[in-house]
Amino acid sequence: MGFNTVDFVHKYICDHYIANTKPLNNSEIIIEEFSEVDIDELLKLGENAFRDKRSRFLMARIKQSEKCLVVKDNNGLIVGYGLSISGSINLILGPIVAPDYQTAIILIDKLSSKHQGKLRIDVPSGNNEFMMLLEKNGFVNVNQPLIMVMNAVNMPSRNNTLFGIAAQVFG
């Protein structure tokens, strides 16, 4: 049918989240609740991270979210964001877009705090340091589903700011 396996996703589940006892502290950033005034910057970050314009999808996920957090630098510019979505079994973490894995894990900690129950995050390949920190926080890699694309042999290149996808079904 023209589909080729080009990569895979790391499916992580956490039954009991272990908050980071030594929080990664980055005084260069501020994490706050999403506000409608942030939407244009957030959509642009998403477009750059995915290498595709997914504005309608991302706005719908924000409306579904339990939490939507943005990361701002010292100049007030949005440099990352993260969402948590209540699923039937798990709190789904993603998408997670951040300038580096330390900021991404801070977002995970903020999105996971106070949640009583299971967590899930689907992590794209190439985020080894991030995945090691997830495992220290109680996440377990339970599956590595394939990514297949039509009429291509490689995954489209990205800018290395995507640490968690929305869900396997959405990418």
Phi and psi restraints in degrees (value plus and minus 20) as a CYANA .aco file:
   2 GLY   PHI      77.6   117.6
   2 GLY   PSI     -19.2    20.8
   3 PHE   PHI    -106.9   -66.9
   3 PHE   PSI     121.5   161.5
   4 ASN   PHI    -148.6  -108.6
   4 ASN   PSI     123.7   163.7
   5 THR   PHI     -94.5   -54.5
   5 THR   PSI     103.1   143.1
   6 VAL   PHI    -137.2   -97.2
   6 VAL   PSI     -36.8     3.2
   7 ASP   PHI    -195.0  -155.0
   7 ASP   PSI    -188.1  -148.1
   8 PHE   PHI    -170.1  -130.1
   8 PHE   PSI     146.2   186.2
   9 VAL   PHI    -133.2   -93.2
   9 VAL   PSI     125.7   165.7
  10 HIS   PHI    -117.4   -77.4
  10 HIS   PSI      92.3   132.3
  11 LYS   PHI    -109.2   -69.2
  11 LYS   PSI      96.6   136.6
  12 TYR   PHI    -132.1   -92.1
  12 TYR   PSI     115.9   155.9
  13 ILE   PHI    -143.1  -103.1
  13 ILE   PSI     126.0   166.0
  14 CYS   PHI    -154.5  -114.5
  14 CYS   PSI      99.9   139.9
  15 ASP   PHI    -103.6   -63.6
  15 ASP   PSI     -55.7   -15.7
  16 HIS   PHI    -158.7  -118.7
  16 HIS   PSI      81.6   121.6
  17 TYR   PHI     -89.0   -49.0
  17 TYR   PSI     112.7   152.7
  18 ILE   PHI    -125.7   -85.7
  18 ILE   PSI      86.9   126.9
  19 ALA   PHI     -82.4   -42.4
  19 ALA   PSI     124.4   164.4
  20 ASN   PHI     -83.5   -43.5
  20 ASN   PSI      96.0   136.0
  21 THR   PHI     -88.9   -48.9
  21 THR   PSI     -51.2   -11.2
  22 LYS   PHI    -131.1   -91.1
  22 LYS   PSI      68.5   108.5
  23 PRO   PHI     -78.6   -38.6
  23 PRO   PSI     116.5   156.5
  24 LEU   PHI     -90.0   -50.0
  24 LEU   PSI      98.8   138.8
  25 ASN   PHI    -131.5   -91.5
  25 ASN   PSI     105.7   145.7
  26 ASN   PHI    -148.2  -108.2
  26 ASN   PSI      82.0   122.0
  27 SER   PHI     -91.8   -51.8
  27 SER   PSI     -23.6    16.4
  28 GLU   PHI    -104.2   -64.2
  28 GLU   PSI     -26.7    13.3
  29 ILE   PHI    -149.4  -109.4
  29 ILE   PSI     138.9   178.9
  30 ILE   PHI    -149.8  -109.8
  30 ILE   PSI     112.9   152.9
  31 ILE   PHI    -131.5   -91.5
  31 ILE   PSI     107.5   147.5
  32 GLU   PHI    -164.2  -124.2
  32 GLU   PSI     146.8   186.8
  33 GLU   PHI     -83.4   -43.4
  33 GLU   PSI     123.6   163.6
  34 PHE   PHI     -82.0   -42.0
  34 PHE   PSI     121.4   161.4
  35 SER   PHI    -147.9  -107.9
  35 SER   PSI     127.8   167.8
  36 GLU   PHI     -73.0   -33.0
  36 GLU   PSI     -49.6    -9.6
  37 VAL   PHI     -87.4   -47.4
  37 VAL   PSI     -35.4     4.6
  38 ASP   PHI    -108.1   -68.1
  38 ASP   PSI     -24.8    15.2
  39 ILE   PHI     -79.9   -39.9
  39 ILE   PSI     -62.9   -22.9
  40 ASP   PHI     -84.0   -44.0
  40 ASP   PSI     -64.0   -24.0
  41 GLU   PHI     -84.8   -44.8
  41 GLU   PSI     -61.4   -21.4
  42 LEU   PHI     -83.2   -43.2
  42 LEU   PSI     -65.4   -25.4
  43 LEU   PHI     -83.1   -43.1
  43 LEU   PSI     -58.6   -18.6
  44 LYS   PHI     -85.9   -45.9
  44 LYS   PSI     -62.3   -22.3
  45 LEU   PHI     -80.5   -40.5
  45 LEU   PSI     -63.8   -23.8
  46 GLY   PHI     -81.1   -41.1
  46 GLY   PSI     -63.1   -23.1
  47 GLU   PHI     -82.0   -42.0
  47 GLU   PSI     -62.9   -22.9
  48 ASN   PHI     -87.6   -47.6
  48 ASN   PSI     -58.3   -18.3
  49 ALA   PHI     -89.7   -49.7
  49 ALA   PSI     -61.3   -21.3
  50 PHE   PHI    -109.8   -69.8
  50 PHE   PSI     -36.8     3.2
  51 ARG   PHI      42.4    82.4
  51 ARG   PSI      14.2    54.2
  52 ASP   PHI    -179.9  -139.9
  52 ASP   PSI     124.0   164.0
  53 LYS   PHI    -103.0   -63.0
  53 LYS   PSI      96.5   136.5
  54 ARG   PHI    -149.5  -109.5
  54 ARG   PSI      22.1    62.1
  55 SER   PHI     -78.2   -38.2
  55 SER   PSI     -69.7   -29.7
  56 ARG   PHI     -83.0   -43.0
  56 ARG   PSI     -62.6   -22.6
  57 PHE   PHI     -81.9   -41.9
  57 PHE   PSI     -68.8   -28.8
  58 LEU   PHI     -84.4   -44.4
  58 LEU   PSI     -60.1   -20.1
  59 MET   PHI     -84.1   -44.1
  59 MET   PSI     -57.8   -17.8
  60 ALA   PHI     -86.0   -46.0
  60 ALA   PSI     -60.4   -20.4
  61 ARG   PHI     -86.9   -46.9
  61 ARG   PSI     -56.2   -16.2
  62 ILE   PHI     -82.1   -42.1
  62 ILE   PSI     -62.7   -22.7
  63 LYS   PHI     -84.2   -44.2
  63 LYS   PSI     -52.5   -12.5
  64 GLN   PHI     -98.7   -58.7
  64 GLN   PSI     -37.7     2.3
  65 SER   PHI     -88.7   -48.7
  65 SER   PSI     127.3   167.3
  66 GLU   PHI     -96.8   -56.8
  66 GLU   PSI     -64.6   -24.6
  67 LYS   PHI    -155.3  -115.3
  67 LYS   PSI     123.1   163.1
  68 CYS   PHI    -154.1  -114.1
  68 CYS   PSI      95.9   135.9
  69 LEU   PHI    -135.0   -95.0
  69 LEU   PSI     126.7   166.7
  70 VAL   PHI    -138.1   -98.1
  70 VAL   PSI     130.1   170.1
  71 VAL   PHI    -129.2   -89.2
  71 VAL   PSI     105.6   145.6
  72 LYS   PHI    -137.7   -97.7
  72 LYS   PSI     126.4   166.4
  73 ASP   PHI    -105.0   -65.0
  73 ASP   PSI    -197.6  -157.6
  74 ASN   PHI     -83.2   -43.2
  74 ASN   PSI     -37.9     2.1
  75 ASN   PHI    -113.0   -73.0
  75 ASN   PSI     -17.8    22.2
  76 GLY   PHI      63.4   103.4
  76 GLY   PSI     -11.8    28.2
  77 LEU   PHI    -105.3   -65.3
  77 LEU   PSI     118.9   158.9
  78 ILE   PHI     -95.5   -55.5
  78 ILE   PSI     105.4   145.4
  79 VAL   PHI    -138.3   -98.3
  79 VAL   PSI     -21.6    18.4
  80 GLY   PHI    -191.8  -151.8
  80 GLY   PSI     149.6   189.6
  81 TYR   PHI    -181.4  -141.4
  81 TYR   PSI     142.7   182.7
  82 GLY   PHI    -172.8  -132.8
  82 GLY   PSI     127.6   167.6
  83 LEU   PHI    -145.7  -105.7
  83 LEU   PSI     130.3   170.3
  84 SER   PHI    -144.7  -104.7
  84 SER   PSI     115.3   155.3
  85 ILE   PHI    -144.8  -104.8
  85 ILE   PSI     108.7   148.7
  86 SER   PHI     -94.5   -54.5
  86 SER   PSI      99.9   139.9
  87 GLY   PHI    -123.7   -83.7
  87 GLY   PSI     158.0   198.0
  88 SER   PHI     -89.0   -49.0
  88 SER   PSI     -48.1    -8.1
  89 ILE   PHI    -137.1   -97.1
  89 ILE   PSI     -60.1   -20.1
  90 ASN   PHI    -144.0  -104.0
  90 ASN   PSI     138.2   178.2
  91 LEU   PHI    -105.9   -65.9
  91 LEU   PSI      96.8   136.8
  92 ILE   PHI    -109.0   -69.0
  92 ILE   PSI     106.4   146.4
  93 LEU   PHI    -122.3   -82.3
  93 LEU   PSI      95.5   135.5
  94 GLY   PHI     127.2   167.2
  94 GLY   PSI     132.9   172.9
  95 PRO   PHI     -91.7   -51.7
  95 PRO   PSI     133.1   173.1
  96 ILE   PHI    -141.4  -101.4
  96 ILE   PSI      96.7   136.7
  97 VAL   PHI    -143.0  -103.0
  97 VAL   PSI     107.5   147.5
  98 ALA   PHI    -173.3  -133.3
  98 ALA   PSI     138.0   178.0
  99 PRO   PHI     -90.8   -50.8
  99 PRO   PSI     -41.6    -1.6
 100 ASP   PHI    -178.6  -138.6
 100 ASP   PSI     148.0   188.0
 101 TYR   PHI     -88.8   -48.8
 101 TYR   PSI     -47.8    -7.8
 102 GLN   PHI     -85.4   -45.4
 102 GLN   PSI     -63.0   -23.0
 103 THR   PHI     -86.9   -46.9
 103 THR   PSI     -58.6   -18.6
 104 ALA   PHI     -81.6   -41.6
 104 ALA   PSI     -61.0   -21.0
 105 ILE   PHI     -91.8   -51.8
 105 ILE   PSI     -51.2   -11.2
 106 ILE   PHI     -83.7   -43.7
 106 ILE   PSI     -62.2   -22.2
 107 LEU   PHI     -80.2   -40.2
 107 LEU   PSI     -64.1   -24.1
 108 ILE   PHI     -79.3   -39.3
 108 ILE   PSI     -64.0   -24.0
 109 ASP   PHI     -81.7   -41.7
 109 ASP   PSI     -63.7   -23.7
 110 LYS   PHI     -88.4   -48.4
 110 LYS   PSI     -59.0   -19.0
 111 LEU   PHI     -91.1   -51.1
 111 LEU   PSI     -49.9    -9.9
 112 SER   PHI    -109.0   -69.0
 112 SER   PSI     -40.4    -0.4
 113 SER   PHI     -79.9   -39.9
 113 SER   PSI     119.2   159.2
 114 LYS   PHI      52.3    92.3
 114 LYS   PSI     -17.8    22.2
 115 HIS   PHI    -104.4   -64.4
 115 HIS   PSI     108.3   148.3
 116 GLN   PHI    -124.1   -84.1
 116 GLN   PSI      83.6   123.6
 117 GLY   PHI     125.7   165.7
 117 GLY   PSI    -192.3  -152.3
 118 LYS   PHI     -98.7   -58.7
 118 LYS   PSI     130.8   170.8
 119 LEU   PHI    -141.6  -101.6
 119 LEU   PSI     133.2   173.2
 120 ARG   PHI    -161.9  -121.9
 120 ARG   PSI     119.9   159.9
 121 ILE   PHI    -163.5  -123.5
 121 ILE   PSI     119.4   159.4
 122 ASP   PHI    -129.0   -89.0
 122 ASP   PSI      97.5   137.5
 123 VAL   PHI    -129.5   -89.5
 123 VAL   PSI     108.9   148.9
 124 PRO   PHI     -86.7   -46.7
 124 PRO   PSI     132.6   172.6
 125 SER   PHI     -77.8   -37.8
 125 SER   PSI     136.7   176.7
 126 GLY   PHI      70.8   110.8
 126 GLY   PSI     -12.6    27.4
 127 ASN   PHI    -133.9   -93.9
 127 ASN   PSI      32.3    72.3
 128 ASN   PHI     -81.4   -41.4
 128 ASN   PSI     -64.6   -24.6
 129 GLU   PHI     -83.4   -43.4
 129 GLU   PSI     -60.4   -20.4
 130 PHE   PHI     -82.7   -42.7
 130 PHE   PSI     -65.1   -25.1
 131 MET   PHI     -85.2   -45.2
 131 MET   PSI     -55.7   -15.7
 132 MET   PHI     -83.1   -43.1
 132 MET   PSI     -60.6   -20.6
 133 LEU   PHI     -87.6   -47.6
 133 LEU   PSI     -58.6   -18.6
 134 LEU   PHI     -77.8   -37.8
 134 LEU   PSI     -64.3   -24.3
 135 GLU   PHI     -84.5   -44.5
 135 GLU   PSI     -55.8   -15.8
 136 LYS   PHI     -85.4   -45.4
 136 LYS   PSI     -45.7    -5.7
 137 ASN   PHI    -112.5   -72.5
 137 ASN   PSI     -12.3    27.7
 138 GLY   PHI      85.3   125.3
 138 GLY   PSI     -18.8    21.2
 139 PHE   PHI    -100.2   -60.2
 139 PHE   PSI     127.0   167.0
 140 VAL   PHI    -145.9  -105.9
 140 VAL   PSI     112.2   152.2
 141 ASN   PHI     -97.2   -57.2
 141 ASN   PSI      90.4   130.4
 142 VAL   PHI    -123.4   -83.4
 142 VAL   PSI     -32.2     7.8
 143 ASN   PHI    -187.6  -147.6
 143 ASN   PSI     136.3   176.3
 144 GLN   PHI    -154.1  -114.1
 144 GLN   PSI      56.0    96.0
 145 PRO   PHI     -83.4   -43.4
 145 PRO   PSI     127.3   167.3
 146 LEU   PHI     -93.1   -53.1
 146 LEU   PSI     130.9   170.9
 147 ILE   PHI    -129.3   -89.3
 147 ILE   PSI     103.2   143.2
 148 MET   PHI    -140.7  -100.7
 148 MET   PSI     119.3   159.3
 149 VAL   PHI    -148.6  -108.6
 149 VAL   PSI     137.8   177.8
 150 MET   PHI    -112.6   -72.6
 150 MET   PSI     116.2   156.2
 151 ASN   PHI      37.1    77.1
 151 ASN   PSI      16.8    56.8
 152 ALA   PHI    -168.3  -128.3
 152 ALA   PSI     137.2   177.2
 153 VAL   PHI    -133.5   -93.5
 153 VAL   PSI     -30.9     9.1
 154 ASN   PHI    -151.0  -111.0
 154 ASN   PSI     134.9   174.9
 155 MET   PHI     -89.0   -49.0
 155 MET   PSI     117.7   157.7
 156 PRO   PHI     -77.3   -37.3
 156 PRO   PSI     122.6   162.6
 157 SER   PHI     -89.0   -49.0
 157 SER   PSI     126.5   166.5
 158 ARG   PHI    -148.2  -108.2
 158 ARG   PSI     153.4   193.4
 159 ASN   PHI    -115.6   -75.6
 159 ASN   PSI      -4.7    35.3
 160 ASN   PHI      44.6    84.6
 160 ASN   PSI       9.1    49.1
 161 THR   PHI    -131.1   -91.1
 161 THR   PSI     -20.3    19.7
 162 LEU   PHI    -114.8   -74.8
 162 LEU   PSI      92.9   132.9
 163 PHE   PHI    -128.5   -88.5
 163 PHE   PSI     -39.0     1.0
 164 GLY   PHI    -169.4  -129.4
 164 GLY   PSI     111.9   151.9
 165 ILE   PHI    -106.4   -66.4
 165 ILE   PSI     147.0   187.0
 166 ALA   PHI     -81.6   -41.6
 166 ALA   PSI     -63.5   -23.5
 167 ALA   PHI     156.8   196.8
 167 ALA   PSI     138.4   178.4
 168 GLN   PHI     -75.2   -35.2
 168 GLN   PSI     -59.1   -19.1
 169 VAL   PHI     -85.3   -45.3
 169 VAL   PSI     -49.1    -9.1
 170 PHE   PHI    -120.7   -80.7
 170 PHE   PSI     -47.5    -7.5
